Amino acid sequence: MKYTVAGAQPAYDAQPGDEVNLDPADAGVSLNVDAGVLVPVAGQVLKMTCPACVEQGVKRPVKFGSPDELAEHYGEKHPALVAPDWKED
């Protein structure tokens, strides 16, 4: 996912105002978003394909736009499995 470095100091080897590609599931990235050091670039559509559907050979595996949607899907369609950590395709 793309973020803009919004703090007053450089972060992730980028200067304030620069864009960086980072893993939104990374705990450090989440903390920096909450602290205002990073701001998600507007207009991005995140997606993650359901790994369980892929493993089961589903012809058109479901794609999700958020970790909450993925967790809900796992609760309904794959209740014996634990939803994986979010990882953008």
C-alpha positions as CSV (number, residue, x, y, z in Angstrom):
1,M,0.0,0.0,0.0
2,K,1.2,3.5,-0.7
3,Y,1.6,6.0,2.1
4,T,2.8,9.6,2.2
5,V,5.4,10.5,4.8
6,A,3.5,13.2,6.7
7,G,5.6,13.8,9.7
8,A,8.2,16.5,10.0
9,Q,11.1,14.0,9.9
10,P,12.2,11.5,7.3
11,A,10.8,8.0,7.7
12,Y,11.4,4.7,5.8
13,D,14.3,6.3,3.9
14,A,11.9,8.9,2.5
15,Q,11.5,12.6,3.0
16,P,8.3,14.3,4.3
17,G,5.9,14.5,1.3
18,D,7.4,11.5,-0.5
19,E,5.4,8.3,-1.1
20,V,6.5,4.9,0.1
21,N,5.1,1.4,-0.5
22,L,4.7,-0.5,2.8
23,D,2.9,-3.5,4.1
24,P,-0.3,-2.4,5.9
25,A,-0.2,-5.5,8.0
26,D,3.2,-4.6,9.5
27,A,2.7,-3.5,13.2
28,G,5.3,-0.6,12.8
29,V,3.4,0.7,9.8
30,S,0.1,0.6,11.7
31,L,1.7,2.5,14.6
32,N,3.1,5.2,12.3
33,V,-0.3,5.6,10.6
34,D,-2.0,6.0,14.0
35,A,0.7,8.5,15.0
36,G,0.3,10.5,11.8
37,V,3.8,9.8,10.5
38,L,2.2,8.1,7.5
39,V,-1.0,8.9,5.6
40,P,-2.5,6.4,3.2
41,V,-2.6,7.7,-0.4
42,A,-6.2,8.4,-1.3
43,G,-8.0,6.3,-3.9
44,Q,-6.2,3.1,-3.4
45,V,-8.2,-0.1,-3.6
46,L,-6.6,-2.8,-1.5
47,K,-7.4,-6.4,-2.2
48,M,-6.5,-9.8,-1.0
49,T,-7.6,-13.1,-2.5
50,C,-8.8,-15.7,-0.1
51,P,-6.0,-18.2,0.3
52,A,-8.3,-21.0,1.5
53,C,-10.5,-20.6,-1.6
54,V,-7.4,-20.7,-3.8
55,E,-6.2,-23.9,-2.0
56,Q,-9.6,-25.5,-2.4
57,G,-9.4,-24.9,-6.2
58,V,-12.3,-22.4,-6.4
59,K,-12.4,-21.1,-10.0
60,R,-13.1,-17.5,-9.0
61,P,-11.7,-17.0,-5.5
62,V,-13.1,-14.2,-3.5
63,K,-11.2,-10.9,-3.2
64,F,-11.5,-8.6,-0.2
65,G,-10.9,-4.9,0.4
66,S,-10.2,-5.1,4.1
67,P,-9.0,-7.5,6.9
68,D,-12.5,-7.3,8.4
69,E,-14.2,-8.6,5.2
70,L,-11.6,-11.4,5.1
71,A,-12.3,-12.4,8.7
72,E,-16.0,-12.3,8.1
73,H,-15.6,-14.6,5.1
74,Y,-13.5,-17.0,7.0
75,G,-16.1,-17.1,9.8
76,E,-18.8,-17.9,7.2
77,K,-17.1,-20.1,4.6
78,H,-14.1,-21.5,6.4
79,P,-15.1,-21.7,10.1
80,A,-12.5,-24.4,10.9
81,L,-9.7,-22.2,9.8
82,V,-8.2,-19.0,11.3
83,A,-8.2,-16.0,9.0
84,P,-4.7,-15.3,7.8
85,D,-2.9,-12.0,8.4
86,W,-3.7,-9.4,5.7
87,K,-1.4,-9.5,2.8
88,E,-2.2,-7.4,-0.3
89,D,-2.1,-9.2,-3.6
